[in-house]
Amino acid sequence: MSDERNVSHGLNVLVLEGGGARGLSLLIILDEMMKRMQHEMKLERVPSVPDYFDVVAGTGTGA
């Protein structure tokens, strides 16, 4: 994706909240989501989070 994003349609924000096992679970789920996107979209590589989210924030493990 381009580094210049059209924000007139809003921002894609990913918020990860929770520490410990909960935070680790969120990261494992996010990793699996990216792998499934690669498969479904027939991409050569696993997409990275910044390819799809404009802002990533969180607390605990997600900070």
Summary of the structure (lengths in Angstrom):
residues: 63
radius of gyration: 13.1
end to end distance: 24.4
largest distance: 36.6
contacts: 140
relative contact order: 0.30
helix: 44%
strand: 19%
